[in-house]
Amino acid sequence: MASAVAGFVAGFVAHKAIDFVGSIDFFASKEKEEVKIDADAILRSKKQRKDFPIYRYGGTTPGNLTSQKKDWDTGHSFSTIPPRPGRAAAVTTINKLNATGVVFAEQDGPTHVKVLPVGVPLQTWIDAGSNSIWTRAVKSVVVKWGSVK
């Protein structure tokens, strides 16, 4: 009976973990009847997924969605961490940004996502300003944080 219960619990935990992070590698120890979840597999899975929300703190104005001189070494920054309550932010996904074909987004740190213009140096976007094709592309795929339930 204990083995059946442990098997059920292991399956339930694994199922919930998979629901939470997509696909996940896990294994059950037959001797101890416990489930261990590989934390590295969870991180790899989340990094490979590109449909999770990313946030640009400061809102959805063209000025906030335009790369600035300070971005030259990091790219235009988005975060995987939601803003604090009451703070303005824009929200989108890596997939939506990449689907524009005009900008390229990738997660390059645990909580950082960089966005770069496709086919030109970042300085070109900086010089072009808030009415650039890159800013308009980003603006087309973000929504105001809090407006999506």
N, C-alpha and C positions, 0 to 999 in steps of 0.2 A: 504494500500500500504506500509506504513512504517513497519508494522508487517512482510510483505512478504520480504521486503528488509533486515530487521534485521535477519530474518530466513535464508536467503541466505548467508548473511555475516557470521553468526554464523556457518553455515555448511561449508563454505569455509575456515574460520579460523581453525575450528576443523580438517578439512581434511588435511590442510597444517601442522598442529601440529602433526597429526598422521603420515604423511609422514616423518616428521623430526625425531621423536623419537620413532617410532614404535607404540605401543598401548598407549593410554592416556585416563585418566578419565577427563571428563569435564562435566559441567552442564550449562544450560541456565536458567536465571532468567526470568520468564514469566512477572513479574511486570515491570521490567526495560528494558526488551528486550536486555540484554547484555550477552556476553559470558565470563565466568571466567574459566581460565585454572588452574588446581591444580598443583602448582610447585612441591610439594612432589611426585605427581604421575609421573611427568616427570622424576624426579631423580630416582625413583624406577624403572621405565621402562628402563631407560638407564642402570642402574646397573644390571638389570635382563638380558638385551641383552648382548651377549658376542661376537658379530661379528663386533664391532666398532674397528677402528685402535688403537693400542697402540704402544708406541715408546720407544726404548732403545737408549738414547742419547749416542753418541760416535762412532757409526758405526757398521759394521757387522763382525768385526774381532773376532776370537775365544776368544781372551783375554777379549774383551768387553762383550762377551756373557757368560762368566764364572763367577759364584758367587765368591765373595771375602770375606775376613775376616770381612770387614766393613758391610757386608750384614747379619750378623748372627741374628740380631733382626728384620729386615724388610723383609728378603727374597731378592731375586734378583729383582731389581726394574725396572719397566717399567712405563711410564706415559701416561695419556690420552691426554696430551697436545702436539701438534706437535712442533718440534724444530724450533728455529728461522731460517730464510732463511740463507742458506750457511753453516749451521751446519750439521755435519754427524749424522746419526741415522739409526737404524734398525726399521722396522715396521712389525707388524703382528697383530693377534687378539688373544683374550683369547681362543676362540674355537680352533684355529689352534694349540696353545700351548698344550691345554688339549687333543687334538686328538692324540698327540704323544704317550700318555700313559706313558711317562717317567717323565714328569714334570706336575705340577698342578699350574694353574694361577687363581688368583681371585682379583677382585677390592676390596681393603680394605680401601679406602679413596676416597675423591672426585676426585683426580687426580692420585692416586697411585695404581699400580697393582703389587702384589707380585707374584713371581714365585719360587716354591719350588720343590725339587726332590720328586718323588713318592716312598714311602716305605723306605726311608733312611733319616737320619738327614741331614740338610743343610751342616753341617761340612764335610760330605762325599763328596759332590760335590766340596766344597772348596778345600779339600785335593786332589781330583782327578785331578783338573786342567783343562786346556783348551782342552785337548783331551778326556775328559770324555764323557760318553754316554749322560749325561744331556746337556752338551754344544753342542754336535753334534745334539741332538734333537732340541734344540732351533735354532741352525744355519740352520737346514733343513726347518724351517717354517718362517724365516724372509727374508725380501728383503731390499735392500738399499733404504732409504727414498729419494723420488724424482724420483725413477725409475718406479713408478706405476702412471699412469695418470688416 
